[in-house]
Amino acid sequence: MRFIGGKSNLLPDIQNVIASSTVNVRTVIDIFSGSGVVSSYLKQNNYNVIGNDIMYFSYVLSRGNTALNHFPAFGNLDIENPIEYLNNLTIENTDIVLADCYIYQHYSPHDDCNRMYFQNENAVKIDIIRITIEEWKKNNLINEDEYYYLLAALIAAVPYVSNIAGVYGAYLKHWDARTNNRLLLRAPELINNGGTAVFYNQNCDALLPVIAGDLLYADPPYNARQYLPNYHVLETIARYDNPVIHGVTGMREYGQQKSDFCTVRDVESAFRRMIEAANVRYVLISYNNEGLLPTERLSAICQEYAVNHSFRLHEMDYRRYNNATTTQRDVMEQLYFFEK
């Protein structure tokens, strides 16, 4: 999953800070879990994880993967391999009609749509798989674990056939070679090492006061770019709620999901609310030196809430997320750590 600000390359640094600076940490709260790579890595390293993201597609990815310790049995479905079944599904062997295929109707080109997010065949395939999963759930043929397992497999597969430079804020005007790939679901790889992981789909301000852990790991947005517009197509596939959309890119409404971390006026109060609400002993924040909140100011805030002399700022050279339209440049990735 390509994800703005993804932390795949920073995982060892996060682990090193936690291991070298804390004692008796068993449960980590990953309050902005995003693609889920940090939660997955922490669980692999024997931490219990409480994850959260306000974006539903992010919740789906983690709920259907990291949250599970065992492969679902699919005992009521009477299909030996549901992933293989969905991969081989065609509209001809369903009772689904094109008029009910929301992604095809709105995000692939035909007489009534000019958007070029997906080739027609893949758009229809996304729809019939999504509709089939929902029907299985509605008819009690699959349980919650099985539902999110299959849905996570679908969401993870979509970027490999999407006609985008990196995010869904815009589509390419010519077909990228990846769009000729056939949509292919792969079984999520599950972690079964005795650790636990639970995930939420809530605003962090509402969730933090009612959960508790040993350490808060927070990777909030760094700049004014709200996340949901860049992933609106994945959000719509995950929810499949037939939203009212608008504009050239078919954007769904996201007014209630705008983050205070993305505005200069509100970013400092957002950090303060988060730190104050966290029921933890330790706090670890990912940020960078180009964030809306300057390094000096965020450092001062952390020190206000820190036990004497516990604050540490770790800085690493880290290549900025790039796509075809941005100029490559280096950025300092930062880890702000303190005992609260």
C-alpha positions in Angstrom: 0.0 0.0 0.0 1.5 3.3 -1.1 0.8 5.8 1.7 1.8 9.4 2.2 4.3 9.6 5.1 4.5 5.8 5.3 6.9 4.5 8.0 8.1 1.3 6.4 11.7 2.5 6.3 11.6 3.9 9.8 10.4 0.8 11.6 13.8 -0.2 13.1 14.3 3.3 14.4 10.9 3.3 16.1 11.6 -0.1 17.6 15.1 1.0 18.8 13.7 4.1 20.6 11.0 2.1 22.3 13.4 -0.7 23.4 16.2 1.6 24.5 14.2 4.3 26.3 11.3 2.5 28.1 10.7 -0.2 30.7 7.8 -2.6 31.0 6.2 -1.5 27.8 3.7 -4.2 26.6 0.8 -2.3 25.0 1.4 0.4 22.4 -1.4 2.7 21.2 -0.9 3.5 17.5 -3.4 6.3 17.3 -3.0 7.2 13.6 -2.4 3.7 12.2 -2.7 4.6 8.5 -1.5 1.8 6.3 -1.0 -0.3 9.4 2.7 -1.0 8.9 3.7 0.2 12.4 1.0 -1.8 14.2 1.9 -4.9 12.2 5.6 -4.5 13.0 5.0 -3.9 16.7 2.8 -7.0 16.9 5.5 -9.0 15.1 7.9 -7.8 17.8 5.6 -9.1 20.6 3.9 -5.9 21.6 0.2 -5.7 22.2 -1.3 -3.1 19.9 -4.3 -0.8 20.1 -4.7 0.8 16.7 -6.9 3.5 15.3 -7.6 5.6 12.2 -10.4 7.9 11.3 -10.3 6.7 7.7 -12.4 3.6 7.3 -10.2 1.9 4.6 -7.3 2.2 7.0 -9.3 0.5 9.7 -10.3 -2.2 7.2 -6.7 -3.0 6.3 -5.6 -3.5 9.9 -8.9 -5.1 11.1 -8.6 -7.7 8.4 -4.9 -8.4 8.8 -3.0 -7.5 12.0 -6.0 -7.9 14.3 -6.4 -11.6 13.3 -4.3 -14.4 14.9 -5.7 -17.2 12.8 -7.0 -17.6 9.3 -10.7 -17.5 9.2 -12.5 -20.8 8.8 -15.3 -19.7 6.5 -17.4 -22.5 7.9 -20.7 -21.2 6.6 -19.7 -20.3 3.2 -19.3 -23.7 1.6 -16.5 -22.4 -0.6 -13.1 -24.1 -0.2 -11.0 -21.0 -1.1 -12.9 -17.7 -1.0 -9.9 -15.6 -2.2 -9.6 -17.9 -5.3 -13.4 -17.8 -5.8 -13.4 -14.0 -5.8 -10.5 -13.8 -8.2 -12.3 -16.0 -10.7 -15.6 -14.2 -10.3 -17.1 -12.6 -13.4 -20.2 -10.5 -13.8 -21.6 -13.1 -16.1 -21.8 -15.7 -13.3 -23.5 -13.3 -10.9 -26.9 -11.6 -10.9 -25.2 -8.2 -10.7 -25.9 -5.6 -13.4 -23.7 -2.7 -14.5 -26.1 -0.2 -13.2 -25.3 -1.4 -9.6 -21.5 -1.2 -10.1 -20.7 2.1 -8.4 -16.9 2.1 -9.2 -17.5 1.3 -12.8 -20.2 3.9 -13.1 -18.1 6.7 -11.5 -14.4 5.9 -11.8 -13.8 4.3 -15.2 -14.4 5.8 -18.6 -17.6 5.1 -20.6 -20.4 7.1 -22.2 -21.4 8.7 -18.9 -18.0 9.1 -17.2 -14.6 10.4 -18.2 -12.7 9.6 -15.1 -9.7 7.2 -15.7 -9.0 5.7 -12.3 -9.5 2.1 -13.5 -9.8 0.2 -16.7 -13.3 -0.9 -17.2 -12.7 -4.6 -16.6 -10.9 -3.9 -13.3 -13.6 -1.4 -12.2 -16.3 -4.0 -12.7 -14.2 -6.6 -10.9 -13.9 -4.3 -7.9 -17.6 -3.9 -7.9 -18.7 -7.5 -8.1 -16.2 -8.6 -5.5 -17.3 -5.8 -3.1 -20.9 -6.5 -3.7 -20.4 -10.3 -3.2 -18.5 -9.7 0.1 -21.3 -7.5 1.3 -24.0 -10.0 0.3 -22.2 -12.8 2.2 -22.1 -10.7 5.3 -25.7 -9.6 5.0 -26.8 -13.3 4.6 -24.7 -14.4 7.6 -22.5 -16.6 5.5 -19.4 -14.9 6.9 -18.6 -13.4 10.3 -16.9 -10.1 11.2 -13.4 -11.6 11.0 -14.1 -13.2 7.7 -15.7 -10.1 6.3 -12.7 -7.8 7.1 -10.2 -10.4 6.0 -11.7 -10.4 2.5 -12.3 -6.7 2.4 -8.7 -6.0 3.5 -7.5 -8.3 0.6 -9.6 -6.2 -1.9 -8.4 -2.8 -0.6 -4.8 -4.0 -0.7 -5.2 -5.2 -4.3 -6.7 -2.0 -5.7 -3.5 0.2 -5.9 -1.9 -2.4 -8.2 -4.4 -1.6 -10.9 -5.0 2.1 -10.2 -4.2 4.8 -12.7 -2.6 7.2 -10.3 0.8 8.7 -9.6 0.7 7.7 -5.9 -2.5 8.9 -4.4 -6.1 9.3 -5.6 -6.3 13.1 -5.5 -6.0 12.9 -9.3 -5.9 10.3 -12.0 -3.4 10.1 -14.9 -4.5 11.3 -18.3 -2.9 8.3 -20.0 -3.1 4.7 -18.9 -0.2 3.6 -16.8 1.1 0.1 -17.5 -0.1 -1.2 -14.1 -3.7 -0.6 -15.1 -3.4 -3.4 -17.6 -2.9 -5.8 -14.7 -5.7 -8.0 -13.8 -7.1 -7.2 -10.3 -5.8 -10.0 -8.1 -6.6 -10.6 -4.4 -3.9 -12.1 -2.2 -4.5 -13.7 1.2 -3.4 -11.3 3.9 -0.4 -12.6 5.9 -1.4 -13.0 9.5 0.7 -12.7 12.7 0.2 -15.4 15.2 2.8 -15.0 18.0 0.6 -14.6 21.0 0.4 -10.8 20.8 -2.9 -9.1 20.6 -4.1 -6.2 18.3 -7.5 -4.4 18.4 -8.4 -1.5 16.1 -10.8 1.4 16.1 -12.3 3.7 13.5 -12.7 6.9 15.6 -11.5 10.5 16.0 -8.5 10.4 18.3 -9.9 13.0 20.6 -12.9 10.8 21.3 -10.9 7.5 21.7 -7.8 8.4 23.7 -9.7 9.2 27.0 -11.3 5.8 27.0 -8.3 3.5 26.2 -5.0 3.0 28.0 -1.6 1.5 27.2 2.0 1.9 28.1 3.2 4.0 25.2 1.4 6.3 22.7 2.9 6.2 19.2 1.5 9.1 17.2 2.1 9.7 13.5 -0.2 12.7 12.8 -0.4 14.6 9.5 2.6 16.9 9.0 1.2 19.6 6.7 -2.0 21.2 5.4 -2.8 18.3 3.1 -5.8 16.4 4.4 -5.5 12.7 4.0 -9.0 11.7 2.9 -9.1 13.6 -0.4 -5.9 11.7 -1.4 -7.6 8.3 -0.7 -11.2 9.0 -1.4 -11.6 6.2 -3.9 -10.3 3.6 -1.4 -12.6 5.0 1.2 -15.6 4.6 -1.1 -14.6 1.1 -2.0 -14.3 0.2 1.7 -17.6 1.8 2.7 -19.4 1.1 -0.6 -22.0 3.6 0.5 -22.9 5.1 -2.9 -21.8 8.6 -1.8 -22.7 11.9 -3.5 -19.6 12.9 -5.3 -18.4 16.0 -7.1 -15.7 17.5 -9.2 -13.4 16.2 -11.9 -12.1 13.5 -9.5 -15.4 12.4 -8.1 -14.6 13.5 -4.5 -16.8 12.3 -1.7 -17.6 14.7 1.2 -15.3 14.5 4.1 -16.1 17.6 6.2 -16.4 15.7 9.5 -13.0 14.0 9.0 -10.8 17.1 8.6 -7.9 17.1 11.0 -6.8 19.9 13.2 -3.2 18.7 12.7 -3.5 20.1 9.1 -4.1 23.7 10.0 -1.6 26.2 11.4 -4.2 27.7 13.6 -5.1 24.4 15.4 -2.1 22.2 15.2 -0.6 23.2 18.5 -3.8 22.6 20.4 -4.3 19.3 18.6 -0.9 18.1 19.9 -1.7 19.3 23.4 -5.1 17.6 23.5 -3.6 14.4 22.3 -0.8 14.3 24.9 -3.1 15.3 27.7 -5.7 12.7 26.9 -3.3 9.8 26.5 -3.5 7.3 29.3 0.1 6.2 29.0 3.5 6.4 30.6 5.5 7.2 27.4 4.9 9.2 24.3 6.6 8.7 20.9 5.7 11.1 18.1 6.7 10.9 14.4 7.0 14.2 12.7 9.5 16.0 10.4 11.3 19.3 10.1 8.9 20.6 7.4 5.8 20.1 9.6 3.3 22.8 10.3 4.6 23.0 13.9 8.3 24.0 13.9 10.8 21.6 15.6 11.5 24.1 18.3 7.9 24.5 19.2 7.0 20.9 19.2 10.1 20.1 21.3 9.1 22.8 23.8 5.6 21.3 24.1 6.9 17.8 24.7 9.2 19.1 27.4 6.3 20.8 29.1 4.6 17.3 29.5 7.8 15.3 30.1 9.3 13.9 33.3 12.5 15.9 34.0 15.3 15.1 31.5 13.3 12.3 29.7 12.7 14.2 26.5 14.8 13.0 23.5 14.7 14.2 19.8 16.0 11.7 17.3 16.5 12.9 13.7 17.2 10.8 10.7 17.7 11.6 7.0 14.7 10.2 5.3 13.7 10.6 1.6 10.5 12.5 1.2 7.5 10.8 -0.3 7.6 11.6 -4.1 5.5 11.0 -7.0 5.8 12.0 -10.7 4.8 15.6 -10.1 7.1 16.5 -7.2 10.7 17.4 -7.0 12.8 14.9 -5.0 14.3 16.4 -1.9 15.6 15.2 1.5 13.8 15.7 4.8 14.7 15.1 8.4 12.4 12.5 9.8 12.0 13.1 13.6 11.0 10.9 16.6 10.0 12.9 19.7 10.2 10.8 22.8 9.5 11.5 26.5 8.1 9.9 29.6 4.9 11.7 30.4 
